[in-house]
Amino acid sequence: MKKSLLMLFAVVMLFAVSSCNEDEDQGLDKKQIIIDNQWKLTSMESENESVEFETAMSLLFGIATIEYDFQDDGVYEMIISSILGGAENDTGTWSISDDYKTITLDGGVGTVLECTGTTLKIKSGPEDVQIGEDMAGYDTGDITLVFTAVAE
């Protein structure tokens, strides 16, 4: 009986210790996941489901590819490629909070909704999303930016 209790205690402790480490690792992995991947912006979803905004975004994603490369030193590169043959690069700064729930891009703050090896979703207020002056007139509410990891 004593051996069974000792074995049960060992199994319970094994699960308890591995659960704690797994939670900590998931948090630590999020920044590394962001850095280790190049991210393609695949959609921008408006909270208010603005038809005009959604249409403009569909057109944008139909003619351009927007990719982000986040680097460990707090700098990111945005690469915009057009199906018409042009390309433009821009750089900015980024950081992620210690709890991995808030990300900052060029001073704009967003909430990390999902961060896996294949998907990065960030929800932000319209004032924090750099979408250009042409988009300023749309009643979007909060905007969710959806990124997909680019296969290497």
C-alpha positions in Angstrom: 0.0 0.0 0.0 2.8 2.3 0.9 4.5 1.6 -2.5 1.3 2.4 -4.3 0.8 5.7 -2.5 4.5 6.6 -3.3 4.0 5.7 -7.0 0.7 7.7 -7.1 2.5 10.7 -5.5 5.3 10.5 -8.0 2.9 10.4 -11.0 0.9 13.4 -9.6 4.2 15.4 -9.1 5.3 14.5 -12.6 2.1 16.0 -14.1 2.2 19.0 -11.8 5.8 19.8 -12.6 5.4 19.3 -16.4 2.2 21.4 -16.4 4.1 24.3 -14.7 7.0 24.1 -17.1 4.6 23.8 -20.1 2.8 27.1 -19.2 6.1 28.9 -18.7 7.5 27.5 -22.0 4.4 28.6 -23.9 4.9 32.1 -22.7 8.6 32.1 -23.5 8.0 30.6 -26.9 5.6 33.3 -28.1 8.3 35.9 -28.7 10.5 33.3 -30.2 7.7 32.2 -32.5 7.2 35.7 -33.7 11.0 36.2 -34.3 11.5 32.8 -36.0 8.8 33.3 -38.7 8.2 35.7 -41.5 4.6 36.7 -41.3 2.2 37.4 -44.2 -0.7 39.8 -43.4 -3.6 37.8 -44.8 -6.6 39.8 -43.6 -7.8 42.8 -41.5 -11.2 42.3 -40.0 -13.2 45.2 -38.7 -15.3 44.9 -35.5 -18.2 46.8 -37.0 -18.1 44.7 -40.2 -17.8 47.8 -42.4 -18.6 46.6 -45.9 -16.5 49.5 -47.4 -13.5 48.6 -45.2 -13.8 44.9 -46.0 -14.1 45.6 -49.7 -11.0 47.9 -49.6 -9.0 45.2 -47.8 -10.1 42.5 -50.2 -8.8 44.7 -53.1 -5.6 45.5 -51.2 -4.9 41.8 -50.6 -5.8 41.0 -54.2 -3.0 43.2 -55.6 -0.4 43.3 -52.8 1.4 40.9 -50.5 2.4 42.4 -47.1 5.0 40.5 -45.0 6.6 41.3 -41.7 9.9 40.1 -40.4 10.3 40.7 -36.7 13.8 40.7 -35.3 15.2 40.0 -31.9 16.6 43.6 -31.6 13.1 45.2 -31.6 13.1 46.2 -35.2 10.8 44.8 -37.9 10.8 45.0 -41.6 7.6 45.3 -43.6 7.9 44.1 -47.2 5.0 45.2 -49.6 5.1 43.4 -53.0 2.6 44.3 -55.8 1.4 42.0 -58.5 2.2 44.9 -60.8 5.9 44.3 -60.1 6.7 46.9 -57.6 8.1 46.4 -54.1 8.6 48.6 -51.1 10.3 48.0 -47.8 9.8 49.9 -44.5 11.2 49.4 -41.0 9.8 50.1 -37.6 10.1 49.1 -34.0 8.2 46.5 -32.1 8.0 45.0 -28.6 6.0 42.5 -26.7 5.0 42.7 -23.0 6.4 40.4 -20.4 3.1 38.4 -20.2 3.0 38.2 -24.1 -0.5 39.6 -24.2 0.3 43.1 -25.6 2.4 43.9 -28.7 3.5 47.4 -29.7 4.3 48.3 -33.3 5.7 51.8 -33.8 3.9 53.0 -30.7 0.5 51.5 -31.7 -0.6 48.9 -29.1 -2.5 45.7 -29.8 -3.7 42.7 -27.9 -2.3 39.3 -29.0 -5.3 37.0 -29.5 -3.4 34.1 -30.9 0.2 33.2 -31.4 1.1 29.8 -32.8 3.7 28.5 -35.2 1.3 29.2 -38.1 -1.0 32.1 -37.0 -0.6 35.5 -35.3 -3.7 37.5 -34.6 -3.5 41.0 -33.1 -6.5 43.1 -32.1 -6.1 46.8 -32.1 -8.0 50.1 -32.1 -8.3 51.8 -35.4 -6.1 54.6 -34.2 -3.2 52.2 -33.6 -3.3 50.4 -36.9 -1.2 52.0 -39.6 -3.5 51.6 -42.6 -2.9 55.0 -44.3 -5.0 58.1 -44.6 -7.2 56.6 -47.3 -8.7 54.3 -44.7 -9.2 56.9 -42.0 -12.9 57.6 -43.0 -14.1 54.0 -42.4 -16.1 53.2 -39.3 -14.3 50.1 -38.4 -14.2 49.8 -34.6 -11.4 47.6 -33.4 -9.4 45.9 -36.1 -8.0 42.3 -36.0 -4.9 41.8 -38.1 -4.5 38.2 -39.1 -1.0 37.0 -40.1 0.0 33.6 -41.4 3.6 32.2 -41.2 5.3 32.1 -44.5 6.7 28.7 -45.4 10.5 28.7 -45.8 
